[in-house]
Structure formats: structure tokens, C-alpha cells
Amino acid sequence: MISLSDIDVELDGRKILGGVSFTSIADGVVAIMGPSGCGKSTLLKALMGLVKCSGGQIKIGEKICDAAYWNTKQSIFTLVPQVPLLLPWLSLLDNIRLAGESDKAKDEVTKKATDLLEIVGLSESGHLFPWQVSQGMAARASLARTLMIESQVLLLDEPFAAIDATTRFRLQQWLLATIAKLKIQAMMVTHDPREALLIADKIIVLRGRPAKVGNTFDLPERSARNSPDWIFGEAAGQLEKQIRAALDG
């Protein structure tokens, strides 16, 4: 489990995050929501070590770390970029292999990349180049490349925002299945309450300037939400109203 306690971030003399605190879900997804510009992406960058924290603690299991000393050498969080950023001159397999550890044997890296291609449903497409595949396939290849790093928590910054609605729904279902299969944690920034209800196990709403946690929604067990009718039912509708009210508050 990952717990954040009183995370502060200042950028250019302006405080962006002012005491963000919450606990993740073991083998599950935390959706991070809030008004545009409130600091959601800044929080992910801080966890990656790309933005320096000015205060707070990060607890990993029983180990407590001073957030002010958190940096890019951390190996707990890995960011899945919003845009796949695959190298167009390399095949999907080679793009994934590129993220493999350099000190491992070439055959070992290739096998791991091949296994990940199968996990993301691209086992027959590893020879293709990024310009030969759909947006959805590129998004899956990007996730496979990130999984090569073997971190504890995936950070996703609106990973499906630029993808059409039909493909986005299929990718949301696929992402859920992949997270469950690999038994990993994830934190995902989204502006869409429906996406949060579909994917997340807990929803965190950031509010204020500087931002802190304004509302927390613990969703029903995943097994109770597996029915396709749940997302269109009364319970989900009431939750969506509460989330939208929190976002507008």
C-alpha cells in the first residue's frame, strides 16, 4: 500500500499542492479528479520525482520516506504517458525492448517484451511499426513498454483522452483486466466521472488553491460492479451526481 501524507509542491513561487493526503488501494485503481489546473498532473510528476516536493511523506508499506528527498531515482512509480511516444523507426517489439534493463541478457529482455506483448493482446503485431497500428494498439504498446520497468504503481495521466469513445471503452475494460492479472496498483488522472466509476476502486477529488483532498469516494467491491448494467443503474447515477457536485464545489 502507498500512503501520501501532507504532500506540498511549489512551482515558481506558487504553492500548487497544499497537504495532499490519501492511501492507495492494494491491487486496485485510485482515480484522481479535480478542476482543470488544480494540480492533478503535478501530483503525478511529484511522485515520479520530476517535480520537487517541499514537504510531506510517502509511505511504502512500512517504510516512510521524506517527500522532499524524493527524486527520479525512485523505483516505485512509473508514468504511462498521455501520448504513446513510440519511436516510429522501431517495431512495437523493439519499442518495448528498449525499456528493458541494460544489464540483462538480450534474450531475457526479448522474452519479457514478447510476454508483455501477449498480455496486452499484441502478440501477433510485434513486427509492426507505430505508424502501421491504430491509436488503441499504440496505447497498449505504450503500457507494455512501461510494464517492462516493473514498478509497484502505474501512474496514468488521462491515458485515453485522445481516443474515440468506442475504442476508449474497450481499452478501459482491457486496462482493468491487465491490472487485475498483474496484481498491481495504479493512480489515474481523469476528468470523466463515468471513466472513474468504470475503472477506479477509490476516487480522490482535489480542490482549492493550493489543492488538497476535498472528497474521497470508496466504490463498491469490483465484483458488485461487474454487471454491464451497473454503470447505468441508480447507484452509479447517484455516485456520479455526488462526484460532479464535488467537482463543482
C-alpha positions as CSV (number, residue, x, y, z in Angstrom):
1,M,0.0,0.0,0.0
2,I,1.1,3.5,-0.8
3,S,0.1,6.4,1.5
4,L,0.7,10.1,0.9
5,S,0.8,12.4,3.8
6,D,0.7,16.3,3.6
7,I,2.4,16.5,0.2
8,D,3.3,20.1,-0.7
9,V,4.6,21.3,-4.0
10,E,5.6,24.8,-5.0
11,L,6.4,25.9,-8.6
12,D,7.8,29.3,-9.5
13,G,7.0,30.6,-6.0
14,R,3.4,29.5,-6.2
15,K,2.1,26.7,-4.0
16,I,0.3,24.1,-6.2
17,L,-0.3,21.3,-3.7
18,G,-1.0,22.1,-0.1
19,G,-1.1,19.0,2.1
20,V,-2.4,16.2,-0.2
21,S,-3.0,13.0,1.8
22,F,-4.6,9.7,0.8
23,T,-3.9,6.0,0.7
24,S,-3.9,3.8,-2.4
25,I,-5.7,0.5,-3.0
26,A,-3.8,-2.7,-3.0
27,D,-4.2,-4.3,-6.4
28,G,-6.6,-1.6,-7.5
29,V,-7.0,1.8,-9.0
30,V,-7.3,5.3,-7.5
31,A,-8.8,7.9,-9.8
32,I,-7.6,11.5,-9.2
33,M,-10.0,14.2,-10.2
34,G,-10.4,17.9,-9.8
35,P,-10.9,21.1,-11.8
36,S,-8.5,21.9,-14.6
37,G,-5.2,23.3,-13.4
38,C,-5.7,22.2,-9.8
39,G,-2.5,20.1,-9.7
40,K,-3.5,16.6,-10.7
41,S,-0.7,16.1,-13.2
42,T,1.7,18.0,-10.9
43,L,0.9,15.3,-8.3
44,L,1.9,12.5,-10.7
45,K,5.1,14.4,-11.6
46,A,5.9,14.8,-7.9
47,L,5.5,11.0,-7.4
48,M,7.8,10.4,-10.4
49,G,10.4,12.7,-8.8
50,L,10.1,15.1,-11.8
51,V,8.8,17.9,-9.6
52,K,10.3,18.5,-6.2
53,C,8.1,18.3,-3.1
54,S,8.6,21.0,-0.5
55,G,7.1,18.9,2.3
56,G,5.2,15.7,3.2
57,Q,5.8,12.0,3.5
58,I,5.4,9.0,1.2
59,K,4.8,5.7,3.0
60,I,5.5,2.5,1.1
61,G,4.4,-0.5,3.1
62,E,6.1,0.2,6.5
63,K,8.8,2.4,5.1
64,I,8.3,6.2,5.5
65,C,10.2,8.5,3.1
66,D,10.6,12.2,3.3
67,A,9.0,13.6,0.2
68,A,11.4,16.5,0.0
69,Y,14.1,14.0,-0.9
70,W,12.0,12.0,-3.4
71,N,13.7,12.1,-6.9
72,T,13.8,10.4,-10.3
73,K,15.9,7.6,-8.8
74,Q,12.8,6.2,-7.1
75,S,11.6,2.8,-8.5
76,I,8.1,2.7,-7.0
77,F,6.1,4.8,-9.6
78,T,6.2,4.6,-13.4
79,L,4.3,7.1,-15.6
80,V,2.4,5.9,-18.6
81,P,2.5,9.0,-20.9
82,Q,-0.7,10.5,-22.2
83,V,0.6,10.2,-25.8
84,P,2.3,6.8,-26.6
85,L,5.6,8.4,-27.8
86,L,6.6,5.3,-29.6
87,L,9.7,5.6,-31.8
88,P,8.4,5.4,-35.4
89,W,11.6,3.7,-36.8
90,L,11.3,0.8,-34.3
91,S,8.8,-2.1,-34.3
92,L,6.4,-2.4,-31.4
93,L,8.5,-5.2,-30.0
94,D,11.7,-3.2,-30.3
95,N,10.0,-0.2,-28.7
96,I,9.1,-2.4,-25.7
97,R,12.5,-4.0,-25.5
98,L,14.1,-0.5,-25.3
99,A,12.7,-0.1,-21.8
100,G,14.4,-3.3,-20.6
101,E,17.2,-3.3,-18.2
102,S,20.5,-2.9,-20.0
103,D,22.4,-5.3,-17.6
104,K,20.2,-8.2,-18.6
105,A,20.9,-10.6,-21.4
106,K,19.4,-9.7,-24.8
107,D,17.4,-13.0,-24.9
108,E,16.0,-12.4,-21.5
109,V,14.8,-8.8,-22.4
110,T,13.3,-10.1,-25.7
111,K,11.4,-12.9,-23.9
112,K,10.0,-10.4,-21.3
113,A,9.0,-8.0,-24.1
114,T,7.3,-10.8,-26.0
115,D,5.4,-11.9,-22.9
116,L,4.2,-8.4,-22.3
117,L,3.0,-8.2,-26.0
118,E,0.9,-11.2,-25.3
119,I,-0.5,-9.7,-22.0
120,V,-1.6,-6.6,-23.9
121,G,-3.1,-8.5,-26.8
122,L,-0.5,-7.7,-29.4
123,S,1.3,-11.0,-29.7
124,E,0.7,-11.0,-33.5
125,S,1.7,-7.4,-34.0
126,G,5.2,-7.1,-32.5
127,H,6.7,-6.8,-36.0
128,L,4.6,-3.8,-37.0
129,F,5.7,-0.2,-36.7
130,P,3.8,2.5,-34.7
131,W,2.6,4.2,-37.9
132,Q,1.0,0.9,-39.0
133,V,-1.2,0.4,-36.0
134,S,-4.3,2.1,-34.5
135,Q,-4.4,4.5,-31.6
136,G,-5.7,1.8,-29.4
137,M,-2.9,-0.6,-30.3
138,A,-0.3,2.1,-29.8
139,A,-1.7,2.8,-26.3
140,R,-1.4,-0.8,-25.4
141,A,2.2,-1.0,-26.7
142,S,3.0,2.1,-24.6
143,L,1.6,0.4,-21.5
144,A,3.6,-2.8,-22.3
145,R,6.8,-0.6,-22.6
146,T,6.0,0.9,-19.2
147,L,5.4,-2.5,-17.6
148,M,9.0,-3.5,-18.6
149,I,10.2,-1.3,-15.8
150,E,8.4,-3.4,-13.1
151,S,7.4,-0.7,-10.7
152,Q,4.8,-1.1,-7.9
153,V,2.4,1.6,-9.1
154,L,1.4,2.7,-12.6
155,L,0.6,6.4,-13.0
156,L,-1.7,7.2,-15.8
157,D,-2.4,10.8,-16.9
158,E,-5.7,10.7,-18.9
159,P,-4.3,7.8,-21.0
160,F,-7.4,7.5,-23.2
161,A,-8.3,11.2,-23.6
162,A,-7.4,11.4,-27.3
163,I,-9.1,8.1,-28.3
164,D,-12.6,7.8,-29.7
165,A,-15.4,6.7,-27.3
166,T,-15.8,3.2,-28.6
167,T,-12.1,2.3,-28.6
168,R,-11.8,4.1,-25.2
169,F,-14.4,1.8,-23.6
170,R,-12.6,-1.3,-24.9
171,L,-9.3,0.0,-23.6
172,Q,-10.8,0.8,-20.2
173,Q,-12.0,-2.8,-19.9
174,W,-8.7,-4.2,-21.1
175,L,-6.8,-2.0,-18.6
176,L,-8.9,-3.3,-15.7
177,A,-8.2,-6.9,-16.8
178,T,-4.5,-6.2,-17.1
179,I,-4.2,-4.6,-13.7
180,A,-6.1,-7.5,-12.1
181,K,-3.9,-10.1,-13.9
182,L,-0.7,-8.5,-12.9
183,K,-1.9,-7.6,-9.4
184,I,-0.5,-4.1,-9.5
185,Q,-1.7,-0.7,-8.2
186,A,-2.5,2.3,-10.4
187,M,-3.3,6.0,-9.9
188,M,-5.1,7.6,-12.9
189,V,-5.9,11.3,-13.6
190,T,-9.3,11.7,-15.3
191,H,-11.8,14.4,-15.9
192,D,-14.6,12.0,-16.6
193,P,-16.7,10.8,-13.7
194,R,-18.0,7.9,-15.8
195,E,-14.5,6.7,-16.6
196,A,-13.6,7.0,-12.9
197,L,-16.7,4.9,-12.0
198,L,-15.7,2.2,-14.5
199,I,-12.1,1.9,-13.7
200,A,-11.4,3.1,-10.1
201,D,-11.9,1.5,-6.7
202,K,-11.4,4.8,-4.9
203,I,-11.9,8.3,-6.3
204,I,-10.0,11.3,-4.9
205,V,-11.2,14.8,-5.7
206,L,-8.6,17.6,-5.3
207,R,-10.0,21.1,-4.5
208,G,-8.7,24.5,-3.7
209,R,-5.6,26.6,-4.5
210,P,-3.3,25.2,-3.3
211,A,-5.0,21.9,-3.8
212,K,-5.7,19.3,-1.1
213,V,-8.1,16.3,-1.0
214,G,-11.6,17.7,-0.8
215,N,-13.6,14.5,-1.2
216,T,-13.0,10.7,-1.2
217,F,-15.3,8.2,-2.7
218,D,-14.8,4.5,-1.9
219,L,-16.6,2.5,-4.5
220,P,-18.4,-0.9,-4.0
221,E,-16.4,-4.1,-4.4
222,R,-15.4,-4.7,-8.0
223,S,-17.5,-7.9,-8.1
224,A,-20.6,-5.9,-7.4
225,R,-19.8,-3.6,-10.3
226,N,-19.0,-6.2,-12.9
227,S,-22.5,-6.2,-14.4
228,P,-22.7,-4.1,-17.6
229,D,-26.0,-2.7,-16.1
230,W,-24.3,-1.3,-13.0
231,I,-22.8,1.8,-14.7
232,F,-26.3,2.8,-16.0
233,G,-28.1,1.9,-12.8
234,E,-29.4,4.1,-9.9
235,A,-26.4,3.5,-7.6
236,A,-23.8,4.6,-10.2
237,G,-26.1,7.6,-11.1
238,Q,-26.2,8.8,-7.5
239,L,-22.4,8.4,-7.2
240,E,-21.9,10.4,-10.4
241,K,-24.1,13.2,-9.1
242,Q,-22.0,13.3,-5.9
243,I,-18.8,13.4,-7.8
244,R,-20.0,16.1,-10.1
245,A,-21.1,18.2,-7.1
246,A,-17.7,17.7,-5.5
247,L,-16.0,18.8,-8.7
248,D,-18.2,21.9,-8.9
249,G,-17.9,22.7,-5.2
